[in-house]
Amino acid sequence: MNYNDFYKESIENPEGFWKKKSDTLDWFLKPNTILSKDANDYPLWFKDGELNACYLALDKHINEGHGDKIAFIYDSPVTQTVKKFTFTEVKTEVAKLAGGLLSLGLTKGDTAVIYMPMIPQAAFAMLACARIGVTHSVVFGGFAPHELAIRIDDSKPKAILTASSGIEIDRLIAYKPLVDEAIALAEHKPDNVVIFNRKLGARVPFKKYDIDYDALVYGSEEADCVSVNSTHPLYILYTSGTTGKPKGIVRDTGGHATALKFSMQYIYGVKEDEVFWAASDIGWAVGHSYTIYGPLFNRNTSIIFEGKPVRTPDASTFWRIISEHKVSVMFTAPTAIRAIKKEDPNGEFIKQYDLSALRTQFLAGERCDVATLEWYREHIPIPVIDHWWQTESGWPMIANMMGVEYLPIKPGSSGKPVSGYDIRIFWENGEELGPNEEGYVVIKLPLPPGTMLDIWNDSERFKSGYLTKFPGYYFSGDGGFIDNDGYVFITGRVDDVINVAGHRLSTAEMEEIVASHSSVAECAVIGINDALKGQIPLALVVIKSGDDMESFQLEHEIVHLVREKIGAVASLRSVIVMQRLPKTRSGKILRKLMRSIVDGDSYQIPSTIDDEAIVDEFTTVLNDYKIGAFK
């Protein structure tokens, strides 16, 4: 198959192209209208079709005689547990949980929040919601009660599904007290909290709204799949925005199923019944698309991994799992490979395992540096594919489409545009740029199926954030360029969202928390380069006049404050006290200038700067603190 011809057809005849791909699904009611538009002139796919995501993930395969095939392998080095579930076993668990949710009063159109670690019950909860048309919103278990409360108030769940605890390498994290605190903080109060008790010793305080997960499942009848419209919201997934308020990305059902099955076959090149492993938490888009839905739609075995690439118990964990479970294709973040490389630079652990089943390694979530790519290829000589997508897209936009044609790899590039994505590079005024000219990465409408449907309860924010800047195009928020051969290079965010180990976090939200400290007069939080995590936040603060708090004490309190409000995932560890911040004459803080200086990149002092002397002051402070390029 030829990539150029395959891609060209998707751009020139999107309706015909995606109709053929949607025909591979089992629809309850096949769509007659393939592509239409909503009130924002934004594409709607298969709007008059009806189906069910849980049916496609489980029932379809069982009905076709594959019920005894393995759907999930739960591998938890932190609890020393490996357990396999067939499609039939998963369906039984999911259908009974769905029946339990119905008995609690949840029906099609309601919402539920899932706040769980990487355990099978988290997957069962997602699929049970999908089975009865309840829109689920998975919240990453590392988020603090404040963050969970914001998401509760925005999505207004009728129920929350949680577990007694998660495990962070060698310590238990009691989830139930965090959920109780979040409910106390939130204005919206869910009717019930369903708790799966792992019996690992974590404190599980009982509240009147609590329901035991096992008792609910045991006492319930199996529920059938309900038919939902193609545009029915399958889930809401919150991602950071520049305002500090999380954005609830809404995913449809029909377009999502079409895109994910397509991507498993044509991007990842995975055949039915093979083992596919996306080493991601279900709290992120990768976990939704490629730990749960994508592999199951394609009848693959998916691995639910509860652990870390290192220290559970060591840097051999990934290679053990690949060898033991015969993983054909794997997907992880470059951060994970960097962590392994740091612990095992010569790849000694790799030599201990038979990795012959592994055909392709995909990397995404952040930009893959060339050194990490080369280290992997040196020790495991298979294609290592860096590819690019966003929570908003739900599946890859730029990749090397391994199921179509394996193209030469260019280190530093995410590959070429995926079918359906007409990617362009624009300048600020909307002028399209030529080869090797860096600008804004935009995508001509219509976007293909599976991309975001809207922002939950905030269509105006959806329009202003993605559709207004360049009319007729989706604005990605990333910068980049396309070379003479059509390869796309993503250079990073053009807003104040930073990427910490593949997790998108808002510096605006962190600034709001830092500024709440009683000793802080003003502050700025910027993302700076980090060899392991890609980026980490750095807080720059100016203390109120007359305040005599010691800088080390202030740093400790601010770090604790951010951890308390956002969670350890924020990775804020460094706080610098300054006399003043670099600003323009109009008072705008020059964050981009500071980032460039800290990272050691070339920069130009803007003509609008209030006082050029601040640049020397800033570099002196960085030298004193030994931060970034000044270590």
C-alpha positions in Angstrom: 0.0 0.0 0.0 1.3 3.5 -0.8 1.1 6.2 1.8 0.8 9.1 -0.6 -2.2 7.6 -2.4 -3.8 6.5 0.8 -3.4 9.9 2.4 -4.5 11.8 -0.7 -7.8 9.9 -0.9 -8.6 10.8 2.7 -8.1 14.5 2.0 -9.8 14.7 -1.4 -12.8 12.4 -0.6 -13.2 12.4 3.2 -16.8 11.2 3.1 -16.1 8.3 0.9 -12.9 7.4 2.8 -14.5 7.4 6.2 -17.7 5.7 5.1 -15.7 2.7 4.1 -13.9 2.7 7.4 -17.1 3.1 9.4 -18.6 0.1 7.5 -16.2 -2.2 9.4 -18.1 -1.4 12.7 -21.3 -3.2 13.9 -23.8 -0.4 14.0 -27.2 -0.9 15.6 -28.4 1.6 13.0 -26.1 2.4 10.1 -25.7 6.1 9.3 -27.0 7.6 6.1 -25.4 11.0 6.8 -21.6 10.5 6.9 -20.4 14.1 7.2 -22.4 17.2 8.3 -21.7 20.4 10.3 -22.9 21.7 13.6 -23.8 25.3 14.4 -20.1 26.3 14.6 -19.5 24.9 11.1 -17.6 22.1 12.8 -17.7 18.6 11.4 -20.2 16.0 12.8 -19.6 12.4 11.7 -22.3 9.7 11.2 -24.9 11.9 13.1 -27.9 9.6 12.4 -26.1 6.4 13.2 -26.6 4.4 16.4 -24.2 2.0 18.2 -22.6 1.2 21.5 -18.9 1.3 22.4 -19.1 -1.5 25.0 -20.8 -3.7 22.5 -18.0 -3.1 20.0 -15.4 -3.8 22.6 -16.8 -7.0 24.1 -20.1 -8.4 22.9 -19.2 -8.3 19.2 -16.2 -10.5 19.7 -18.1 -12.9 22.0 -20.9 -13.3 19.5 -18.3 -14.1 16.8 -16.9 -16.9 18.9 -13.8 -15.2 20.4 -15.1 -15.0 24.0 -12.2 -17.2 25.3 -9.5 -14.9 23.9 -7.7 -12.7 26.4 -8.9 -9.1 26.6 -6.9 -7.8 29.5 -3.7 -8.8 31.2 -3.4 -7.0 34.6 0.3 -6.8 35.5 1.0 -5.1 38.8 4.6 -5.4 40.0 3.7 -3.2 43.0 1.4 -5.9 44.3 3.2 -8.8 42.6 0.0 -9.7 40.7 -0.6 -11.0 37.2 -4.1 -11.8 36.2 -5.7 -12.5 32.8 -9.3 -11.8 31.8 -11.1 -13.3 28.8 -13.6 -11.2 26.8 -16.4 -13.3 28.3 -15.1 -12.7 31.9 -14.8 -8.9 31.3 -18.3 -8.8 29.8 -19.7 -10.5 32.9 -18.0 -8.1 35.3 -18.9 -5.1 33.1 -22.6 -6.1 32.6 -23.1 -6.7 36.3 -21.5 -3.4 37.3 -23.7 -1.7 34.7 -26.7 -3.3 36.2 -25.6 -2.0 39.6 -25.3 1.5 38.3 -28.8 1.3 36.8 -30.0 0.2 40.3 -28.5 3.4 41.7 -30.5 5.5 39.3 -28.0 6.2 36.6 -29.4 6.2 33.1 -28.4 7.2 29.6 -27.4 10.9 29.5 -26.1 11.0 33.1 -22.4 11.4 34.0 -20.1 9.5 36.4 -16.6 10.3 37.6 -14.0 7.5 37.8 -11.1 8.1 40.2 -9.1 4.9 40.3 -5.6 3.5 40.0 -4.5 1.2 37.2 -6.6 -1.8 38.2 -9.0 -3.9 36.1 -12.0 -2.4 37.9 -11.1 1.0 36.4 -11.5 -0.5 32.9 -14.7 -2.3 34.0 -16.1 1.0 35.3 -15.4 2.8 32.0 -17.0 0.0 29.9 -20.0 -0.3 32.3 -20.7 3.4 31.8 -20.5 3.1 28.1 -22.8 0.0 28.2 -25.7 2.0 29.6 -25.0 5.4 27.9 -23.6 7.1 31.0 -20.9 9.6 30.0 -17.8 8.8 32.1 -15.1 11.3 33.2 -11.9 9.6 34.4 -9.8 11.8 36.7 -6.1 10.9 37.1 -5.6 9.4 40.6 -2.6 11.6 41.2 -4.7 14.8 41.3 -5.4 16.4 44.7 -9.0 17.0 46.1 -9.1 20.6 44.8 -8.6 19.4 41.2 -11.1 16.6 41.6 -13.6 19.0 43.1 -13.3 21.3 40.0 -14.1 18.4 37.8 -17.0 17.3 39.9 -18.6 20.7 39.7 -18.1 20.9 36.0 -19.3 17.4 35.0 -21.9 17.1 37.8 -21.7 13.3 38.2 -24.5 11.3 39.7 -22.0 8.8 41.1 -18.2 8.6 41.6 -16.4 5.2 41.3 -13.2 4.9 43.2 -10.9 2.4 45.0 -9.6 2.3 48.5 -6.0 3.1 47.4 -3.4 3.5 44.8 0.2 2.6 45.1 3.1 5.0 44.3 6.1 2.7 44.0 6.5 1.8 47.7 3.7 3.7 49.5 -0.1 3.5 49.6 -2.2 6.5 48.7 -5.6 6.3 50.4 -8.1 7.5 47.7 -11.3 7.5 49.8 -10.3 10.4 52.1 -9.3 12.4 49.0 -12.7 11.8 47.4 -14.5 12.7 50.6 -12.5 16.0 50.8 -13.3 16.7 47.1 -17.0 16.2 47.7 -16.8 18.5 50.7 -15.1 21.2 48.5 -17.5 20.8 45.6 -20.8 22.5 45.2 -22.3 19.6 43.3 -22.9 16.5 45.5 -23.0 13.1 43.8 -25.7 10.7 45.1 -23.3 7.8 45.6 -19.6 6.8 45.8 -18.9 3.3 44.7 -15.7 2.0 46.4 -13.7 -1.0 45.3 -11.8 -2.1 48.5 -8.4 -3.5 47.5 -7.8 -4.6 51.2 -4.3 -3.3 51.1 -4.5 -1.5 54.5 -5.5 2.0 53.4 -8.0 3.9 55.5 -11.5 3.8 54.1 -13.8 6.1 56.1 -17.4 5.3 55.6 -20.0 7.9 54.6 -23.7 7.6 54.1 -23.3 8.0 50.3 -20.9 5.0 50.1 -21.7 1.8 48.2 -19.4 -1.3 48.3 -18.3 -2.2 44.7 -18.2 -6.0 45.3 -21.6 -6.0 46.9 -23.1 -3.9 44.2 -21.8 -6.2 41.4 -22.7 -9.4 43.3 -26.3 -8.3 43.9 -27.0 -7.0 40.4 -28.4 -8.4 37.2 -26.4 -8.1 33.9 -27.4 -5.1 31.9 -27.7 -5.1 28.1 -26.0 -2.5 25.9 -28.2 0.5 25.1 -28.2 2.1 21.7 -26.8 5.6 21.6 -26.5 8.2 18.8 -23.1 8.4 17.1 -22.6 11.9 18.6 -23.6 10.8 22.1 -20.7 11.8 24.5 -18.8 8.7 25.4 -16.6 10.5 27.8 -15.4 13.9 29.1 -11.6 14.2 29.7 -10.2 17.2 31.3 -7.0 18.8 30.1 -5.2 22.0 31.2 -6.0 25.3 29.6 -4.2 28.7 29.7 -6.9 30.2 31.9 -6.2 27.7 34.7 -9.7 26.2 34.5 -9.6 22.7 33.1 -11.3 22.1 29.8 -13.6 19.1 29.5 -12.9 17.6 26.1 -16.0 15.8 24.9 -15.6 12.6 22.8 -18.3 11.2 20.6 -19.1 7.5 20.2 -19.3 6.7 16.5 -16.5 8.8 15.2 -14.3 7.7 18.1 -14.9 4.0 17.4 -14.2 4.5 13.7 -11.0 6.4 14.2 -9.6 4.1 16.9 -10.2 0.9 15.0 -8.7 2.5 11.9 -5.6 3.7 13.9 -5.0 0.3 15.4 -4.8 -1.3 11.9 -3.3 1.5 9.8 -1.1 3.5 12.2 0.0 0.9 14.8 -0.2 -2.0 12.3 -1.6 -4.4 14.9 -3.4 -7.5 13.8 -6.4 -9.0 15.7 -5.5 -11.2 18.7 -2.0 -9.7 19.1 -0.9 -8.2 22.4 -0.8 -4.4 22.4 0.6 -2.4 25.3 0.1 1.3 25.9 1.9 2.1 29.2 -0.3 4.9 30.2 -2.6 5.8 33.1 -6.3 5.7 32.2 -6.5 9.3 33.5 -4.9 10.4 30.2 -6.0 10.3 26.6 -3.6 7.5 25.8 -5.1 5.3 28.5 -8.6 5.9 27.1 -7.8 5.4 23.5 -5.0 2.7 23.6 -5.3 0.9 26.9 -9.1 0.5 26.8 -11.1 1.3 23.7 -8.7 0.9 20.7 -7.3 -2.5 21.5 -10.7 -3.9 22.4 -12.3 -2.6 19.3 -9.6 -4.3 17.3 -9.8 -7.6 19.3 -6.4 -7.2 20.8 -5.1 -8.2 24.2 -4.3 -5.0 26.2 -2.1 -4.8 29.3 -3.2 -2.8 32.3 0.1 -2.0 34.0 0.2 -0.8 37.6 3.8 0.3 38.2 6.6 2.5 36.9 9.3 1.9 34.3 11.9 2.0 37.2 11.9 1.0 40.9 9.1 -1.6 40.5 11.4 -3.3 41.2 14.0 -1.9 38.8 14.6 -0.8 35.2 13.9 -4.2 33.8 10.1 -4.0 34.3 9.2 -3.0 30.7 11.4 -5.7 29.2 10.0 -8.4 31.5 6.4 -7.5 30.6 7.2 -7.5 26.8 9.0 -10.8 27.1 6.5 -12.5 29.4 3.3 -11.4 27.6 4.7 -11.5 24.1 3.9 -7.8 23.3 3.9 -7.1 19.6 3.5 -3.3 19.6 4.2 -1.0 22.5 3.4 2.7 23.2 4.9 4.8 25.9 6.3 8.3 26.6 9.9 9.3 26.0 10.1 10.1 29.7 9.8 6.4 30.5 12.6 5.5 28.2 14.8 8.3 29.6 14.2 7.0 33.1 15.2 3.4 32.0 18.2 4.8 30.2 19.4 6.7 33.3 19.2 3.6 35.4 20.6 1.2 32.8 22.7 3.2 30.3 24.4 0.2 28.8 21.1 -1.8 28.4 22.2 -4.7 30.6 18.7 -5.5 31.6 17.6 -5.6 28.0 20.0 -8.5 27.3 18.3 -10.7 30.0 15.0 -10.9 28.1 13.6 -12.4 24.8 12.1 -9.4 23.1 11.6 -11.1 19.7 7.9 -10.7 19.8 8.2 -6.9 19.9 7.8 -5.5 16.3 7.4 -1.7 16.8 7.9 0.8 19.6 5.8 4.0 19.5 6.6 7.1 21.5 4.3 10.1 22.2 3.0 12.5 24.8 6.0 14.8 24.5 8.7 15.5 22.0 11.2 12.7 21.7 14.8 13.9 21.8 17.2 12.3 19.3 19.5 10.8 22.0 16.6 8.8 23.5 15.6 7.6 20.1 19.1 6.5 19.2 19.7 4.8 22.5 16.6 2.7 22.1 17.4 1.7 18.5 21.0 0.8 19.5 19.8 -1.7 22.1 16.5 -2.9 20.5 16.9 -2.7 16.7 13.2 -2.3 15.7 11.4 0.8 14.3 11.0 3.4 17.0 8.2 5.7 15.9 7.8 9.2 17.4 4.2 10.4 16.7 2.1 13.4 17.7 -1.4 13.9 18.9 -3.4 15.7 21.6 -6.2 15.0 24.1 -8.3 17.0 21.7 -7.7 14.8 18.8 -8.0 11.5 20.7 -5.8 9.7 18.2 -2.6 10.4 16.2 -2.4 13.4 13.8 1.2 12.9 12.7 2.8 9.5 12.5 4.6 6.9 10.5 1.6 4.8 9.4 3.0 1.3 10.0 -0.1 -0.4 8.6 0.1 1.5 5.3 3.8 2.1 4.4 6.9 2.2 6.7 8.6 5.4 5.7 12.2 6.4 6.6 12.5 7.9 10.1 13.8 11.4 10.5 14.9 12.0 14.1 13.2 15.0 15.6 10.2 14.6 13.3 6.9 13.0 14.3 6.5 11.8 10.7 3.9 12.7 8.1 0.3 13.7 8.5 -2.1 10.8 9.3 -5.0 10.2 7.0 -7.7 12.8 7.3 -5.5 15.5 8.8 -4.7 18.3 6.3 -1.9 19.9 8.3 -0.6 23.4 7.4 1.9 25.9 9.0 0.6 29.5 9.4 2.0 32.8 10.4 0.2 35.0 12.9 -1.6 36.8 10.1 -3.0 33.6 8.6 -0.4 33.5 5.8 0.6 29.9 4.9 4.3 29.4 5.3 6.6 27.3 3.0 8.9 24.4 3.7 11.2 24.7 6.8 9.4 28.0 7.9 8.3 27.7 11.6 4.9 28.9 12.6 1.6 27.8 14.0 0.5 24.2 13.4 -3.1 24.2 12.1 -5.4 21.7 10.5 -7.9 22.4 7.7 -11.5 21.5 8.5 -13.1 19.1 8.4 -11.1 17.2 11.0 -11.5 13.4 10.6 -13.7 11.3 12.9 -12.7 10.8 16.6 -11.6 14.3 17.3 -13.1 16.4 20.1 -16.8 17.1 19.8 -16.9 20.2 22.0 -15.9 21.5 25.4 -18.3 20.3 28.1 -20.8 23.1 28.9 -18.6 25.7 27.2 -19.0 25.9 23.4 -17.9 29.5 23.4 -14.5 28.5 24.8 -14.3 25.7 22.3 -14.8 28.2 19.4 -12.5 30.9 20.8 -9.7 28.4 21.7 -9.7 26.3 18.5 -11.7 27.7 15.7 -11.6 31.5 15.8 -7.9 32.3 15.4 -7.7 30.9 11.9 -11.3 30.6 10.4 -11.8 27.3 8.6 -8.9 25.7 10.5 -8.3 24.0 13.8 -5.6 25.7 15.9 -3.5 23.1 17.6 -1.7 25.5 20.0 1.6 24.0 18.9 4.4 25.5 16.8 6.3 23.6 14.2 7.4 23.4 10.5 7.2 21.0 7.6 10.3 20.1 5.7 10.8 19.7 1.9 9.9 16.0 2.1 6.6 16.6 4.0 7.8 15.6 7.4 6.4 17.6 10.3 8.5 18.8 13.2 6.6 20.0 16.3 8.6 22.5 18.3 6.4 22.9 21.4 3.4 24.8 22.8 2.9 28.4 21.9 0.8 29.0 25.1 1.4 28.7 28.8 0.7 25.0 29.0 3.7 22.8 29.8 4.4 19.2 29.3 5.7 17.4 32.4 6.5 13.7 31.5 3.6 13.7 29.0 1.1 15.4 31.4 -0.2 18.8 30.2 -0.3 21.2 33.1 -1.3 24.9 33.2 1.3 27.4 34.4 -1.6 29.9 34.8 -3.2 27.6 37.4 0.1 27.1 39.2 0.6 30.9 39.3 -2.8 31.4 40.8 -1.8 29.0 43.6 1.7 30.5 44.1 0.2 34.0 44.2 -2.2 32.9 47.0 0.8 32.6 49.4 0.6 35.5 51.9 4.3 36.5 51.3 4.1 36.7 47.5 3.6 40.0 45.8 3.7 38.7 42.3 5.0 35.7 40.5 5.5 33.8 37.2 5.6 30.1 36.6 7.4 28.9 33.4 8.2 25.5 32.0 11.9 24.8 31.6 13.8 21.9 30.0 14.5 18.8 32.0 16.5 15.9 30.9 14.2 13.3 32.4 10.6 14.8 32.3 11.0 17.0 29.2 9.8 20.0 31.1 9.3 21.0 34.7 7.8 24.1 36.3 10.0 26.9 37.8 8.4 29.5 40.1 9.7 33.0 40.1 8.4 35.1 43.0 8.7 38.7 44.3 8.2 38.9 48.0 5.9 41.6 49.5 7.7 44.7 50.7 8.7 44.3 54.4 8.2 40.6 54.5 11.2 38.9 56.1 10.4 35.2 55.4 13.5 33.2 54.6 13.7 32.1 51.0 14.2 28.4 51.9 11.1 28.5 54.0 9.1 30.2 51.3 10.2 27.6 48.7 9.2 24.8 51.0 5.7 26.3 51.6 5.0 27.1 48.0 6.1 23.6 46.8 3.8 22.1 49.5 1.0 24.4 48.4 1.2 23.4 44.7 1.4 19.7 45.7 -1.7 20.1 47.9 -3.8 21.9 45.3 -2.7 20.1 42.1 -0.8 17.0 43.2 2.7 15.6 43.0 2.3 15.3 39.2 3.0 19.1 39.0 6.7 18.4 39.9 7.3 21.9 41.1 10.5 21.8 43.2 12.3 25.0 42.5 11.2 28.5 43.6 13.4 31.5 42.9 13.1 34.8 44.9 13.7 37.9 42.7 13.6 41.6 43.3 11.5 42.1 40.2 10.3 40.3 37.1 11.1 41.1 33.5 8.2 43.0 32.0 7.1 45.1 29.1 6.3 48.8 29.6 2.7 47.9 29.6 3.3 45.5 32.5 3.2 42.1 30.7 5.6 39.5 32.2 8.1 38.3 29.6 7.7 34.6 30.2 9.1 33.5 26.8 12.2 35.6 27.3 12.7 34.0 30.7 12.2 30.5 29.3 14.8 31.1 26.6 17.4 32.4 29.1 16.9 29.6 31.6 17.1 26.9 28.8 20.2 28.5 27.3 18.5 29.2 24.0 19.2 32.2 21.8 16.9 35.1 22.5 16.2 38.7 21.5 15.4 41.3 24.1 12.0 42.7 23.0 11.9 46.4 22.3 9.0 46.8 24.6 11.0 45.7 27.7 10.7 48.1 30.6 14.3 47.9 31.6 17.0 45.9 29.8 19.1 45.7 33.0 16.6 43.1 34.4 18.1 40.6 32.0 21.5 40.8 33.7 19.8 40.6 37.1 17.9 37.5 36.0 21.0 35.7 34.8 22.8 36.6 38.0 20.0 35.0 40.0 20.0 31.9 37.8 23.7 31.6 38.4 23.3 31.9 42.2 20.5 29.2 42.2 22.3 27.0 39.6 19.1 26.5 37.6 18.7 25.2 34.0 21.6 26.1 31.7 23.3 27.8 34.6 24.0 24.6 36.6 
